[in-house]
Amino acid sequence: MSTQWDAIIIGGGAAGLFCAGVAGQLNKRILVLDHAEVLGEKIRISGGGRCNFTNQHSSPANFLSLNPHFVKSALARYPAKDFIKLVQSYGIAYHEKHQGQLFCDHSAQDIIQMLFAECTKGKVEIRNPVSVLSIAQESGSWVVNTSTGLEKSKAVVMATGGLPVPAIGATAYALDIAKQFNLNVVEPRPGLVPLSFTADSFHHLNELAGLSLPVRISSGSKGDRYGACRFQEDLLLTHKGLSGPAVLQASNYWTEGEGIHIDWLGSVEVAGGFNCDALFNDEENRLKTAETILASVLPQRLAKAFAEQKNVLGRKWAEVSKKDRHALKELITNWSVKPAGTLGWKKAEVMLGGVDTKELDGQTMMAKSHPGLYFIGECVDVTGHLGGHNFQWAWASGFACAQAV
């Protein structure tokens, strides 16, 4: 058995590497173990290869958990601005893309190399590929049995992530360890995932594949696991149905059997200067066709499709009854569709659920019933909205844990 470590971190992804670097620079002896041939693969493929490494507006309101207050301590102690300073100190060029989302100008590899550099500063030892065979507590210490031998430590940190993208080695190992030590696990399910639809849901919109526009989308209800949501995001029409950031956001709140609701004019209203009621009651447009009026606030192809669906295509506005106008308005501002399901773990960006936060200390990430056992990052029942928030949780939970070990 090797010399005792201050902490053994299982998982060399975002949370694990960051935690290791911080703890190592606090003069702790840290060992990182990972089963992968190449570390940081999920970082590398994120953000289209440019890594949406944080969101400068990240706050507790951007996270889902059965205990939404759990994230407050960690996010307050290591906010987005602190990680941005670290990125700047390495001279990594970045840009804001949308609503505070920050991406590398060059490559996600810049963030991976920065995490390795931080580990080097902290004299962290990283071993991969190494399989962890078992974890046990013996005489006040933690013993980790690996494919290369036994390791002894004062603490074990589970940072193995979640189930999305099984092709790059994702596993439920952290959840298995939690269950081994009788910690409650909130049932995991795919998050930030495209939704699938039946063909008959889209027979009116089949010709519009490739069309993208900002909408207001609603999903979930008060009685669901995470309640209800409403987002202002871009939606993409595809040959299979709906995709884009709007649908990914809605998927976190969607429950099987429920519908999602789309206000196709939501973004126009938010932009200001537009009154939906006035548009549908505007008599100045009485000689224009219905699709022409709709095209003043919607893409032309979509305006035509909606007019056709309500049998007003080619009709002058003066010829459209108040009843038909109301039906058209209802269709466009409260369009409802029932997804058939999600596209599953292969297409999910994150995992909903995980180790129950009631089992953990929010200031340290340590299991309350097992001193020295920590859980950080995606394996915890904390899931961020789309746009860099999940990386910010990795940094914040990793930092809190590093301070504790």
Residue pairs with C-beta under 8 A, 6 or more apart in sequence:
1 143
1 149
1 150
1 151
1 152
2 149
2 150
2 151
2 152
3 29
3 152
4 29
4 141
4 152
4 153
4 154
5 29
5 30
5 31
5 151
5 152
5 153
5 154
6 23
6 28
6 29
6 30
6 153
6 154
6 155
6 405
7 23
7 28
7 29
7 30
7 31
7 153
7 154
7 155
7 156
7 157
7 374
7 405
8 30
8 31
8 32
8 33
8 142
8 144
8 151
8 153
8 155
8 156
8 157
9 16
9 19
9 20
9 30
9 31
9 32
9 33
9 157
9 159
10 16
10 33
10 34
10 132
10 135
10 144
10 156
10 157
10 158
10 159
10 160
10 173
10 174
11 32
11 33
11 34
11 158
11 159
11 160
11 161
11 174
11 377
12 32
12 33
12 34
12 36
12 39
12 40
12 126
12 128
12 159
13 34
13 39
13 40
13 42
13 43
13 159
13 160
13 161
13 377
13 394
14 40
14 42
14 43
14 115
14 377
14 391
14 394
14 395
14 398
15 159
15 161
15 376
15 377
15 378
15 393
15 394
15 395
15 397
15 398
16 32
16 34
16 157
16 159
16 160
16 376
16 377
16 398
17 32
17 39
17 40
17 115
17 116
17 118
17 119
18 115
18 118
18 394
18 395
18 398
18 399
18 402
19 157
19 159
19 376
19 397
19 398
19 399
19 401
19 402
20 30
20 32
20 119
20 122
20 124
20 126
20 402
21 115
21 118
21 119
21 121
21 122
21 124
21 402
22 118
22 122
22 398
22 399
22 402
22 403
23 30
23 122
23 124
23 401
23 402
23 405
24 30
24 118
24 119
24 121
24 122
24 123
24 124
25 118
25 121
25 122
26 122
26 402
26 403
28 122
28 402
28 405
30 119
30 122
30 124
30 125
31 124
31 125
31 126
31 127
31 151
31 153
32 119
32 124
32 125
32 126
32 127
32 128
33 127
33 128
33 130
33 132
33 144
33 146
33 151
34 126
34 127
34 128
34 129
34 130
35 128
35 129
35 130
35 131
35 132
35 169
36 128
36 129
36 168
36 169
37 128
37 129
39 112
39 126
39 128
40 112
40 115
41 168
41 169
42 161
42 165
42 168
42 170
43 51
43 108
43 111
43 112
43 115
44 51
44 108
44 109
44 112
45 108
45 165
45 168
46 52
46 108
46 391
47 53
47 103
47 104
47 108
49 107
49 108
50 103
50 104
50 105
50 106
50 107
50 108
51 103
51 104
51 107
51 108
51 110
51 111
51 391
52 97
52 101
52 102
52 103
52 387
52 388
52 391
53 83
53 87
53 94
53 102
53 103
53 104
53 111
53 388
53 391
54 80
54 83
54 84
54 102
54 388
54 389
54 391
54 392
54 395
55 62
55 80
55 99
55 100
55 101
55 102
55 387
55 388
55 389
55 392
56 80
56 81
56 84
56 96
56 100
56 102
57 80
57 99
57 100
58 75
58 79
58 80
58 100
58 384
58 388
58 389
58 392
59 75
60 68
60 69
60 71
60 72
60 75
62 384
62 385
62 387
62 389
63 71
63 382
63 383
63 384
63 385
63 389
63 393
64 226
64 252
64 253
64 352
64 382
64 383
64 384
64 385
65 71
65 226
65 357
65 381
65 382
65 383
66 186
66 225
66 356
66 357
66 358
66 381
67 357
67 358
67 381
69 362
70 357
70 360
70 362
70 382
71 362
71 382
71 393
71 396
72 362
73 362
73 363
73 400
74 362
74 363
74 365
74 393
74 396
74 397
74 399
74 400
75 392
75 393
75 396
77 396
77 399
77 400
77 403
78 395
78 396
78 399
78 400
79 396
80 388
80 392
82 395
83 392
83 395
84 102
86 114
86 118
87 94
87 111
87 114
90 110
90 114
90 117
92 104
92 106
92 110
92 111
92 114
93 104
93 105
93 106
94 102
94 103
94 104
94 105
95 102
95 103
95 105
96 102
97 103
98 387
99 387
100 387
100 388
101 387
101 388
102 388
104 110
104 111
116 126
119 126
127 146
127 148
130 146
130 147
130 148
131 146
131 147
132 144
132 145
132 146
132 173
133 145
133 146
133 147
134 144
134 145
135 142
135 143
135 144
135 145
135 156
135 177
135 180
136 142
136 143
136 145
137 143
137 370
137 372
137 373
141 152
141 153
141 154
142 152
142 153
142 154
142 155
142 156
142 372
142 373
143 150
143 151
143 152
143 153
144 150
144 151
144 152
144 153
144 156
154 372
154 405
155 372
155 373
155 374
155 405
156 372
156 373
156 374
157 365
157 374
157 375
157 376
157 401
157 405
158 173
158 174
158 177
158 178
158 355
158 373
158 374
158 375
158 376
158 379
159 174
159 375
159 376
159 377
159 379
159 398
160 171
160 173
160 174
160 379
161 170
161 174
161 351
161 377
161 378
161 379
162 170
162 172
162 188
162 350
162 351
162 354
162 378
162 379
163 170
163 171
163 172
163 188
163 190
163 345
163 348
163 351
164 170
164 190
164 191
164 345
164 348
164 349
164 350
164 351
165 345
165 346
165 348
166 345
166 346
167 346
170 345
172 188
174 354
174 355
174 375
174 379
175 185
175 188
175 354
175 355
175 379
178 184
178 185
178 355
178 359
178 367
178 375
178 379
179 185
181 367
181 369
181 370
181 373
182 369
183 355
183 356
183 359
183 367
183 369
183 370
184 355
184 356
184 358
184 359
185 353
185 354
185 355
185 356
186 353
186 354
186 355
186 356
186 381
187 353
188 351
188 352
188 353
188 354
189 342
189 351
189 352
189 353
190 251
190 342
190 343
190 344
190 345
190 347
190 348
190 351
190 352
191 251
191 252
191 348
191 349
191 350
191 351
191 352
191 383
192 248
192 249
192 251
192 252
192 348
192 349
192 350
192 383
192 386
193 248
193 251
193 342
193 343
193 344
193 347
193 348
193 349
194 243
194 247
194 248
194 251
194 342
194 343
194 347
195 241
195 242
195 247
195 250
195 251
195 254
195 260
195 339
195 340
195 341
195 342
195 343
196 240
196 241
196 339
196 340
196 341
196 342
196 343
197 240
197 241
197 242
197 337
197 339
197 340
198 340
201 241
201 337
201 338
202 241
202 337
204 305
204 308
204 309
205 237
205 302
205 305
206 239
207 301
207 305
208 237
208 301
208 302
208 305
209 237
209 238
209 239
210 236
210 237
210 238
211 236
211 237
211 299
211 301
211 302
212 234
212 235
212 236
212 237
212 244
213 234
213 235
213 264
213 267
213 298
213 299
213 302
214 232
214 233
214 234
214 235
214 246
214 266
214 267
215 232
215 233
215 234
215 235
215 246
215 262
215 263
215 264
215 266
215 267
216 230
216 231
216 232
216 262
216 263
216 266
216 267
216 269
216 270
217 230
217 231
217 233
217 235
217 246
217 247
217 249
217 250
217 260
217 261
217 262
217 263
217 266
218 228
218 229
218 230
218 231
218 250
218 260
218 261
218 262
218 263
219 228
219 229
219 249
219 250
219 251
219 253
219 254
219 258
219 260
219 261
220 226
220 227
220 228
220 229
220 250
220 253
220 254
220 255
220 258
221 227
221 228
221 255
221 258
222 228
224 253
224 255
224 258
225 255
225 352
226 252
226 253
226 352
227 253
228 253
229 249
229 250
229 252
229 253
231 246
231 249
231 250
232 266
232 267
232 270
233 244
233 245
233 246
233 249
233 386
234 244
234 245
234 246
235 242
235 243
235 244
235 245
235 246
235 247
235 262
236 242
236 243
236 244
236 247
241 337
241 339
242 337
245 386
245 387
246 262
247 260
248 349
248 386
249 385
249 386
250 260
251 342
252 352
252 383
252 385
254 260
254 339
254 342
256 341
257 338
258 338
259 336
259 337
259 338
259 339
260 336
260 337
260 338
260 339
261 334
261 335
261 336
262 335
262 336
262 337
263 269
263 332
263 333
263 334
263 335
264 298
264 302
264 306
264 332
264 333
264 335
265 274
265 276
265 297
265 298
265 332
265 333
266 333
268 274
268 297
269 276
274 297
276 329
276 333
279 293
279 296
279 297
280 325
280 326
280 328
280 329
281 325
282 293
282 317
283 318
285 292
285 293
285 317
286 316
286 317
286 318
287 316
287 317
287 318
288 316
288 317
289 307
289 313
289 314
289 315
289 316
289 317
290 307
290 312
290 313
290 314
290 315
290 316
290 317
290 320
290 328
291 300
291 303
291 304
291 306
291 307
291 312
291 313
291 314
292 303
293 317
294 302
294 303
294 304
294 306
294 307
294 328
294 332
295 303
295 304
298 306
298 332
304 313
306 328
306 331
306 332
307 313
307 314
307 328
309 331
310 324
310 327
310 328
310 331
311 324
312 320
312 324
312 328
320 328
342 348
349 386
349 390
350 378
350 383
350 384
350 390
351 378
351 379
351 383
352 383
353 381
354 375
354 378
354 379
354 380
354 381
354 382
355 375
355 379
355 380
355 381
356 381
357 380
357 381
357 382
359 367
359 368
359 369
360 366
360 367
360 368
360 375
360 380
361 367
361 368
363 400
363 404
364 374
364 400
364 401
364 403
364 404
365 374
365 375
365 376
365 380
365 397
365 400
365 401
365 404
366 372
366 373
366 374
366 401
366 404
367 373
367 374
367 375
374 401
374 404
374 405
376 394
376 397
376 398
376 400
376 401
377 393
377 394
377 397
377 398
378 390
378 393
378 394
380 397
382 393
382 397
383 390
384 390
384 392
384 393
